[in-house]
Amino acid sequence: MIIFSKIKAGALQFVLFIGTIIVLLLFAFILINQSHSLFDKQTDILVDLVRVSDNALIESFSMTVQEGNGVDLPGNHGLGIRSNVTKEYWGLLEKRNSVSIKGKLQFEKSAFVGYRNPDIPALYVRDDNRPMVIVGEAKISGDAYLPERGIKIGNILGYGYTRPQLVYGNTFQSNAQLPELCSQVDQQLKLMTGSTYRPKGNTVTLKQDLMVKNSFKEETIVVQGSDYLNLEKVTLIGNVVVWAMDKIQVRATSQLRDVVLVAPQIEIEQGTRGSFQAIASERIVVGKGCELEYPTLLAVQEANTSDQAVNTLRDPVIAIESGSSIAGAIIYSNKGKTKGMPKYIGIDREATITGEVYCDQALELKGSIYGSVTTGSFISFENGNTYLNHLFNGTINSELLPDEYCGLVYDCETTNGIAKWLY
């Protein structure tokens, strides 16, 4: 016997509801699967963009890149990625920017770049038709370019030369002119130390506890205030310029990273730590026990006059006091001829420079330079006496310069290395 029964409408609605849920779940699964597939493809493309951006920036070293004009690198390794590399100067450091694009995706990367020289000489002394004199416990390790009259042993306050060799390396004859810095760096230095220089960017007034962190992908922020700026308890990182009409004083309580300081006079207080560029038209003083990390750069460019006033001062234009360590470059440029005693860079006892010193007048070296020195002459002040072209107790050793160091570019050279990747 067959019994017929009616199915209730609620049951049909439940079946339809379950069916709809199953269909939605299937669609969701398909959508998630496609999303994952698309995400994987985009991830692969982004990885390619990052790699190509790095390679494009490095490949640009073999090309001529003019400031303000980019270099295009199309069709990278069949990936269909277009790259463009541009350059500009951040202070005195060359900054290159690489942008790689594929479709609507792009990746941008920036870096400070410089010259990596595996055969960097320890010393280059201008030939002023007089010999260089070495005294005390001074030591030169590495190749040296010396005047035609060479190097000889001297005596200061009864101290003679204590080592068996004058130079621990090969010697070559120097010229009457020092090697010239890259013309673009020289022009940038003149511009930033000129009386008409004004940095461009969004202005921020200096105040205590100021904190500014600015990416190099954003517009420059300019910190300014009165003629005298006291950088106490401030944190400044990245694309930031600090500018004053008279003087900037950096306190040990400040945190500075990759910023540029511009003023006629810059004083860095004892115990300061950080990495930055300090560019002045008169004087820079680095106090005792400072630790300035790579790529720090200190530079003084004075007015270019052919016949400057008599120099009667014994204060160095760039003073590095005892116990301080600096990784980077120090530059003093003064193409005018000073009457009387030459102006000079002073590096005190137990101070160390890892990098380069470029000085077209005189250098008083009592500390250590692990890298290279290019100077017009040496000078030493002892017991009220002045000894011209004397190196007394200082150490120069190019063999201790790290292989990764990228430094100053000269006119006969081209950029070939990454100093620091930016953010």
Secondary structure, 3 states (H helix, E strand, C coil): CCCCCCCCHHHHHHHHHHHHHHHHHHHHHHHHHHHHHHHHHHHHHHHHHHHHHHHHHHHHHHCCCCCCCCEEECCHHHCCCEEEEEEEEECCEEEEEEEEEECCEEEEEEEEEEECCCCCCCEEECCCCCCEEEEECCEEECCEEECCCCEEECCECCECECCCCCCECCEEECCCCCCCECHHHHHHHHHHCCCCCCCCCEEEECCCCCEEEECCCCCCEEEECCCEEEECCCEEEECEEEECCCEEEECCCCEEEEEEEECCEEEECCCCEEEEEEEECCEEEECCCCEEEEEEEEEEECCCCCEEEEECCCCCCEEECCCCEEEEEEEEECCCEEEECCCEEEECCCCEEEEEEEEEEEEEECCEEEEEEEEEEEEEEECCEEEECEEECCEEEHHHCCCCCCECCECCCCCCEEEEECC
